[in-house]
Amino acid sequence: MYDVIIIGGGVVGCALARELSRYNLHLALLEKEVEVGFGTSKTNSGIIHAGHHSSAGTLKGKFEWAGNQMWDDLAKDLKFGFRRIGELLIARQTEDLQYLQDLKKQGESRGVTGLELWDPKRLQKEEPNLSHTILQALHAPTAGVINPYEACFGLIECACQNGVELFCAHPVQSIKAVESGFLIHTQQQDFQSRIVLNVAGVYADRVAAMVGADNFKISPRKGEEYMLDRRLQGIVTHLIFPTPTATSKGVLIIPTVDGPIMVGPTAEDVDDREDFTTSFSGAAKVFASVQEYCPAISDRDTITEFAGLRAVADSNDFVIEGSSVRGFYNIAGIQSPGLTAAPAIATYVTEMLRADGIALTEKERWKADIDGPPRFSQMTPTERKAAILEDPAYGRIVCRCESVTEAEVLYAIQHGARTLDGVKFRVRAGMGRCQGGFCTTRIMDLLVQHLDVPLTTISKRGQGSEVCIPRRDQILAEDEV
């Protein structure tokens, strides 16, 4: 019997797991994908919002600035990259100028620091590649960028070292309220828990419906993102936001934490909760929008593209509450600024449990930090030489584009990578210009060797994305059994 089971291993679920691991609780996290962070969290824009975007009186507004201030310590403890590069919200129409003024006042009322309106002269000095037609920009230095999947891996590794049990590839099929709490049925096994935290992303309403606690509806909203070649690194140095629309913050220019530029996302309401397709129309929309305020960016610079799904609640706000079923809590509708808000949401839910009478006694020993992955590309020549002498695997380059060594790939496997994406998101092997053209087969070979699995089971991101198919004679032999 668990005290608390968290359903969903996105950034909020992982943040909750780490936060609750401070206490003497028997905890587990169930994730339907083969690795944590493989849903919405790995396909968002990676932006830590400045703190002033979300409307007053909403949960989004409540947690955006609070969460923003927590990421410096998290990045330090969990050893993932975080850069406060600042953002510029631009106005290209006269009617947009008042919006910038209002947003500045809203941020200042929350305590957001450093907000400043820039005129065209200052803007051109700081960002010379932006269009000269921009009338004004609101500068917010508190905005930053991370790799959200790195945050997920760091959060869950910290949680697990403090006693949380992780069960990936365990999609929840049913939940039954029983006298002692809940009986949770997955494809692999059953679990019992006194408390359930539903953090299931685009499936949160369906999970809630299993116990009759679905007083909200989730609609998926697809966003397409386009990663540009590294040679464009530095074309802008701030996050560039247009004035927002009713459904999204618009198409952004995003200098990622690793340097390359990303543009997007689109905002398209879809019915399919597994629709991760990109489209010609999406690309056309993204680049047409971006070129209006940064003409130097072209779709010819794209090296890869992907899509993710925002979990949009019918209230258009976060849903963070207990339900009509005692012990069952919904943490749903966590769309933008959900990444920013995640650690603040975790703290809030913890206090919500305490207020509901859950005994939370702190552990005498709780370890806040982890040892991060090695980064051969960031080592000095002296450090590289020492690393190779200590472990010859550092002397074997697996990914040429990103200078990732065999030792780093083995680290990723030892820390939970079971797929090509799992390796890529932990140590960047396959993220460069050739997009795995050189390193994919080498990584597959290492996965086969160190996981002791057949080559035909190696996948990009889990079941259904296997890279190789069995030979015909193997298929026939299996059919005869």
Buried (B, 14 or more C-beta within 10 A) or exposed (E): EBBBBBBBBBBBBBBBBBBBBBBEBBBBBBBBBBBBBBBBBBBBBBBBBBBBBBEEEBBBBBBBBBBBBBBEEBBEBBBBBBBBBBBBBBBBEEEBBEBBEEBBEBBEEBEBEEBEBBEBEBBBEBBEBBBEEBBBBBBBBBBBBBBBBBBBBBBBBBBBBBBBBBBBBBBBEEBEBEEEBBBBBBEEEEBBBBBBBBBBBBBBBBBBEBBEBBEBBBBBBBBBBBBBBBEBBEBBBBBBBBBEEEEBBBBBBBBBBBEBBBBBBBBBEBEEBEEBEBBEEBBEBBBEBBBBBBEBBEBEBBBBBBBBBBBBBEEBBBBBBBBEBEBBBBBBBBBBBBBBBBBBBBBBBBEBBEEEEBEBEEEEEBEEBBEBBBBBBEBEEEBBEEBBEEBEBBBEBBBBBBBBBBBBBBBBBEBBBBBBBBBBBBBBBBBBBBBBEBBBEBBBBBBBEEEEEEBBBBBBBBEEEBBEEBEEEEEEEEEEE
